[in-house]
Amino acid sequence: MLRRDFIEAGSLWSVATALLMTQHAEESRATSEALQNAVEFGNRFVLWQSSYGSVDPVVCPYRTPGRLSTGIQGLGPGVRALYKLYQATKEPIYKTAADRYASYVINIVVDPPTPYSNKFIVDGHAHTSLSAAWMYGKALAPCFEWFTSMNPQEGAYDQKAFAMYQWLQRHRRPDSYFGVGYPAGKYPDAQFSCDLGEVGTGLLGFYKVTHHRPALEDALGLAKFFLTDYQEGSGQGVWSPELGVWLVGPWPGGGAEHFTTQQYNTSGWVWSALVDGEFLLRLREETSDAALKAKIDDKCVKALRWCVDSCQFEDGALGMFGRDDKWVGLNAAVVLLYLRLKDANAIPADIDAQYRPKIEKAWKWMLAHTSRETYPPDGYIRVTGKTSTKPPENLMWLMAWTIEALLEAPTRFGT
């Protein structure tokens, strides 16, 4: 996406300022640079929304064209970010947008086809079914979980949530506990770590709302996939002892989102470091098993260290698979992973002392690149060109993480 296109999209914010911003929000913009930047991103999420709750393909540059293109990859994270922005500013436009995005995602997912396939046929044409495991994960959390928390009087989605939980069982596997619901090349299920991390978070969000014990048992079963070392030819584990982070997936192949030449079963990436870390650290809160907690702490701390040691540039910016290209949203991801670890009291003091200055450097670089004037096109600065900005929906996902980091980090690092 060209910078002028992003600026033109951002100019919608200027046109609609009088309609969107109340006096309270105007006052909050002045409180800190970080909050002001978070508001800028949040306003774009509001303005990019269609009347029925999706991303509007006419006004938003971050939706792949096409009738069946839903763009929901970025909507789950965006829901959580907008609710948090509402909590920070008390500005109702953010809650309204979050409610509508959440409702859209919850409503569009469907029961998997029988016999199971990730495609359905209409008039001889194949279409992707909205029944992948990660879709249920996103719909259950943050969408259902946060919608229910922010609208405690509304129970209409409870039945749909239980239905989604039952549909998820169609993705059960004997190796990774759940599959993602679509193939990777010749392999029947991709078992991507980022997708299954979202499934885990969805299970825990569903459990938090409903206290349905089987959902917690499923989350514990799925966690073994992330705590088991990868073995070639097996889908039982996705942790790489050599890298010190989760692999993209357990099967050979490439060409997925943001990939150029990377291979699934040899590459780690910052994306999974946060998604899987959040799942496991949240599961940690639900267990009294000291051995399980120790395993979670070990993996999540190592994943943070891999992000910094392998992906951070000298100026503080973060790459995706290594020191490839600079991504504002991945700086946000590393900052958030660090904060989640600190909240769990899971970082040993000596490691914290070694890595906190590097995390602070990542935060400062991110903050310096999140104003309207400094945010690079698509949140991306090309260095090697070894990463791609496709698909556009994921760029909204990174913006959502950026909003969260802008809201959470100032109290820990300062603005």
C-alpha positions in Angstrom: 0.0 0.0 0.0 1.4 3.4 -0.9 1.9 6.0 1.8 -0.4 8.4 0.0 -3.2 5.8 0.2 -2.7 5.4 3.9 -2.7 9.1 4.4 -5.9 9.5 2.3 -7.5 6.8 4.4 -6.3 8.5 7.6 -7.7 11.8 6.3 -11.1 10.3 6.9 -10.3 10.8 10.5 -9.9 14.6 10.0 -13.3 14.8 8.2 -15.1 12.9 10.9 -13.4 14.3 14.0 -16.4 16.5 15.0 -18.7 13.6 14.7 -16.6 11.0 16.5 -14.8 12.8 19.3 -16.6 14.0 22.5 -15.1 16.6 24.8 -13.8 13.8 27.1 -11.9 12.2 24.2 -10.5 15.5 23.2 -9.1 16.0 26.7 -7.7 12.4 26.8 -5.8 13.0 23.5 -3.7 15.6 25.3 -2.8 13.4 28.2 0.0 11.5 26.6 1.7 10.9 23.3 1.0 7.2 23.5 -2.7 7.7 24.2 -3.0 10.2 21.4 -1.4 7.7 19.0 -3.7 4.9 20.2 -6.7 7.1 19.6 -5.5 7.8 16.1 -5.4 4.1 15.3 -8.7 3.5 17.1 -10.5 6.1 15.1 -9.4 4.4 11.9 -10.9 1.2 13.1 -14.1 3.0 13.7 -14.1 4.7 10.3 -13.2 1.5 8.5 -16.3 -0.3 9.8 -19.2 -1.1 7.6 -22.8 -0.4 8.7 -23.2 -4.2 9.4 -20.0 -4.6 11.5 -17.4 -5.9 9.0 -14.4 -4.1 7.6 -15.9 -1.8 4.9 -14.0 -2.7 1.6 -14.9 0.7 0.1 -13.1 2.8 2.8 -10.6 0.4 4.4 -7.4 -0.4 2.5 -6.9 -3.5 4.7 -9.4 -5.9 3.3 -8.7 -8.3 0.4 -11.2 -7.7 -2.4 -13.8 -10.3 -3.0 -17.4 -11.2 -2.1 -16.4 -14.0 0.3 -13.5 -12.1 1.8 -14.4 -11.5 5.4 -11.3 -9.9 6.7 -11.8 -11.4 10.1 -8.1 -12.1 10.8 -7.7 -8.5 12.2 -11.2 -8.2 13.7 -10.6 -10.4 16.8 -7.5 -8.5 18.0 -9.3 -5.3 16.9 -12.2 -6.1 19.2 -10.0 -6.4 22.2 -8.0 -3.3 21.3 -11.1 -1.2 20.9 -12.7 -2.3 24.2 -9.4 -1.4 25.9 -9.4 1.9 24.2 -12.9 2.5 25.5 -11.9 1.6 29.0 -9.0 4.1 28.7 -11.0 7.0 27.2 -14.6 6.3 28.2 -15.4 7.3 24.6 -18.5 5.3 23.6 -17.7 5.1 19.9 -15.0 2.6 20.6 -17.3 0.3 22.5 -19.9 0.6 19.8 -17.4 -0.4 17.1 -16.1 -3.2 19.2 -19.6 -4.6 19.9 -20.4 -4.5 16.1 -17.1 -6.1 15.1 -17.5 -8.8 17.7 -21.1 -9.5 16.7 -20.1 -9.8 13.0 -17.4 -12.4 13.8 -19.6 -14.4 16.1 -22.4 -14.4 13.6 -20.6 -15.4 10.4 -18.9 -18.7 11.6 -20.7 -21.9 10.7 -20.9 -25.6 11.4 -18.2 -27.4 9.4 -19.4 -29.3 6.3 -20.2 -33.0 6.6 -18.1 -34.9 5.7 -15.5 -32.4 7.0 -13.8 -30.2 4.4 -12.6 -26.6 4.6 -14.5 -26.0 1.3 -18.1 -26.1 0.2 -19.3 -26.3 -3.4 -22.0 -24.0 -4.9 -22.9 -24.3 -8.6 -19.7 -26.2 -9.2 -17.5 -23.5 -7.6 -15.5 -24.1 -4.4 -15.6 -21.6 -1.6 -13.8 -21.5 1.7 -16.1 -22.5 4.6 -16.1 -20.2 7.6 -15.5 -23.1 9.9 -11.7 -23.2 10.5 -10.6 -23.8 14.1 -8.9 -20.4 14.4 -12.2 -18.7 13.4 -13.9 -20.4 16.3 -11.0 -19.4 18.5 -11.3 -15.7 17.5 -15.0 -15.8 17.8 -14.9 -17.2 21.3 -12.1 -14.9 22.5 -11.7 -12.1 22.4 -15.1 -11.6 20.6 -17.6 -13.5 22.8 -15.6 -13.2 26.0 -15.1 -9.4 25.7 -18.6 -8.7 24.3 -20.1 -10.6 27.3 -17.8 -8.8 29.8 -18.7 -5.4 28.4 -22.4 -6.2 27.9 -23.2 -8.4 31.0 -27.0 -7.9 30.5 -26.9 -9.6 27.0 -27.0 -13.3 26.9 -28.1 -13.9 23.4 -24.7 -15.1 22.2 -24.3 -17.8 24.9 -26.1 -20.4 22.8 -23.9 -19.6 19.8 -20.8 -19.8 21.9 -21.7 -23.3 23.0 -22.5 -24.2 19.4 -19.0 -23.0 18.4 -17.4 -25.0 21.1 -19.2 -28.1 19.8 -18.2 -27.4 16.2 -14.6 -27.0 17.3 -14.6 -30.7 18.4 -14.8 -31.6 14.7 -11.2 -30.5 14.5 -9.9 -32.9 17.1 -6.7 -34.8 16.2 -4.7 -37.5 18.1 -1.4 -35.6 17.8 -1.9 -31.9 18.4 -5.3 -32.3 20.1 -6.9 -29.9 17.6 -6.1 -29.2 14.0 -6.5 -25.8 12.3 -9.0 -27.3 9.8 -7.2 -26.7 6.5 -4.3 -28.5 4.7 -0.7 -27.4 4.1 0.4 -28.7 0.8 0.1 -32.5 0.8 -0.4 -32.6 4.6 -4.1 -32.9 5.6 -3.9 -30.3 8.4 -1.4 -27.4 8.6 -1.4 -27.3 12.5 0.1 -23.8 12.4 1.2 -22.6 15.9 -0.4 -19.2 15.6 -3.8 -20.6 14.6 -3.8 -23.1 17.4 -2.7 -20.5 19.9 -5.8 -18.6 19.0 -7.8 -21.8 19.5 -6.4 -22.1 23.0 -7.2 -18.5 23.9 -10.7 -19.0 22.6 -11.2 -22.0 24.8 -10.0 -20.1 27.9 -12.2 -17.1 27.0 -15.2 -19.4 26.7 -14.3 -21.1 29.9 -14.1 -17.8 31.8 -17.6 -16.8 30.7 -19.3 -20.2 31.0 -17.2 -22.2 33.5 -17.7 -25.1 31.2 -15.1 -27.5 32.6 -14.5 -29.5 29.4 -13.2 -26.3 27.7 -10.5 -26.0 30.3 -9.6 -29.7 29.8 -9.4 -29.1 26.1 -7.0 -26.1 26.7 -4.8 -28.3 28.9 -4.8 -31.0 26.2 -3.9 -28.5 23.5 -1.1 -27.0 25.6 0.9 -30.2 25.2 1.4 -29.4 21.5 3.2 -26.2 22.5 5.3 -27.8 25.3 6.4 -30.8 23.2 9.6 -30.6 21.1 9.2 -30.8 17.3 10.2 -34.1 15.7 10.5 -34.3 11.9 7.6 -36.2 10.5 5.4 -35.7 13.5 2.6 -33.3 14.4 2.8 -33.9 18.2 4.9 -30.9 19.0 5.9 -27.5 17.6 8.6 -26.2 20.0 12.0 -25.9 18.5 14.8 -26.5 21.1 17.3 -25.3 18.5 15.7 -21.9 18.0 14.1 -21.5 21.4 10.7 -20.6 20.0 7.7 -22.2 18.5 7.9 -23.1 14.8 5.4 -21.7 12.4 4.1 -25.3 11.9 5.3 -28.9 12.1 5.2 -29.7 8.3 7.5 -28.6 5.5 6.2 -26.0 3.1 6.1 -22.3 2.6 4.3 -19.4 0.9 1.8 -18.5 3.6 1.1 -15.1 5.1 4.1 -12.8 5.0 6.4 -15.5 3.8 8.9 -15.3 1.0 11.4 -18.2 1.2 10.8 -19.3 4.8 9.7 -22.9 5.6 7.1 -23.7 8.2 9.0 -26.4 10.1 12.3 -24.6 10.3 11.2 -21.0 11.0 10.1 -19.3 14.2 8.3 -15.9 14.1 7.4 -13.2 16.5 3.7 -13.6 15.6 3.5 -17.0 17.3 5.7 -15.9 20.2 2.9 -13.5 21.3 -0.1 -15.6 20.3 1.1 -18.8 21.9 2.7 -17.0 24.9 -0.6 -15.3 25.7 -2.5 -18.6 25.5 0.0 -20.5 27.8 0.4 -17.7 30.3 -3.4 -17.4 30.6 -3.7 -21.2 31.0 -1.0 -20.8 33.7 -3.5 -18.8 35.8 -6.0 -21.7 35.7 -3.8 -24.5 36.9 -2.3 -25.4 40.2 0.1 -27.9 38.6 3.6 -26.5 39.5 5.3 -28.6 36.9 3.1 -27.3 34.1 3.6 -23.8 35.3 7.4 -24.3 35.2 7.2 -25.6 31.6 5.1 -22.7 30.5 7.4 -20.2 32.1 10.4 -21.8 30.5 9.0 -21.8 27.0 7.5 -18.3 27.2 10.7 -16.7 28.6 12.8 -18.5 25.9 10.4 -17.2 23.2 10.8 -13.6 24.4 14.6 -14.0 24.4 14.5 -15.4 20.9 12.5 -12.4 19.7 15.1 -10.0 21.1 18.2 -12.0 20.3 17.3 -13.1 16.8 14.9 -10.4 15.6 15.8 -7.0 17.2 17.8 -4.5 15.2 20.3 -2.2 16.7 17.8 0.7 16.8 15.3 -1.3 18.7 13.0 -2.3 15.8 11.8 -5.9 15.5 11.8 -8.1 12.5 9.4 -11.0 11.8 11.4 -14.2 11.3 14.7 -12.6 12.2 16.4 -9.3 11.4 14.6 -9.2 8.1 12.3 -6.1 7.9 11.1 -3.7 10.5 7.5 -4.0 11.7 5.9 -1.6 14.1 3.2 -4.1 15.2 5.8 -6.7 16.0 7.5 -4.3 18.4 4.1 -4.1 20.0 4.0 -7.9 20.2 7.3 -8.2 22.0 6.4 -5.4 24.4 3.1 -7.1 25.1 4.7 -10.5 25.6 7.1 -9.0 28.1 4.3 -7.4 30.0 2.3 -10.6 30.1 5.4 -12.4 31.5 5.9 -9.7 34.1 2.3 -9.8 35.2 2.7 -13.6 35.7 5.9 -13.1 37.6 7.4 -15.6 35.2 10.7 -13.9 34.3 13.7 -14.7 36.5 15.3 -11.6 38.0 18.6 -12.1 36.1 17.0 -12.5 32.8 14.7 -9.5 33.4 17.7 -7.4 34.2 19.4 -8.4 31.0 16.4 -8.0 28.7 14.3 -5.1 30.1 16.6 -2.5 28.6 16.1 -4.1 25.2 12.4 -4.2 25.6 12.4 -0.5 26.7 14.4 0.2 23.5 11.7 -1.7 21.5 9.0 0.4 23.2 10.7 3.7 22.5 11.2 2.8 18.8 7.6 1.8 18.5 6.3 4.9 20.2 8.4 7.0 17.9 6.8 5.3 14.8 3.1 5.5 15.8 2.1 9.1 15.2 0.2 10.1 12.1 3.4 11.7 10.8 5.8 8.9 11.6 3.8 5.7 11.1 5.4 4.0 8.0 3.1 2.7 5.2 1.5 -0.5 6.5 3.6 -0.3 9.7 6.5 -1.8 7.7 10.0 -0.6 6.8 11.8 -2.7 4.2 15.3 -3.7 5.1 15.9 -7.0 3.3 12.6 -7.6 1.6 12.4 -11.1 3.1 8.9 -10.5 4.5 5.7 -9.7 2.7 2.9 -7.3 3.7 0.2 -9.8 2.5 -2.5 -10.3 3.5 -3.8 -6.8 4.3 -6.1 -8.1 7.0 -3.0 -9.0 9.1 -1.9 -5.4 9.0 -5.0 -4.4 10.9 -4.1 -7.2 13.4 -0.7 -5.6 13.9 -2.4 -2.2 14.4 -4.6 -3.8 17.1 -1.5 -5.0 19.0 -0.1 -1.5 18.6 -3.1 0.1 20.2 -2.8 -2.3 23.2 0.9 -1.7 23.6 0.3 2.1 23.4 -2.3 1.8 26.2 -0.4 -0.6 28.5 3.3 0.3 28.2 3.4 3.9 29.4 2.7 3.0 33.0 5.5 0.5 32.9 8.1 2.3 30.8 6.9 5.9 30.7 5.9 7.8 27.6 
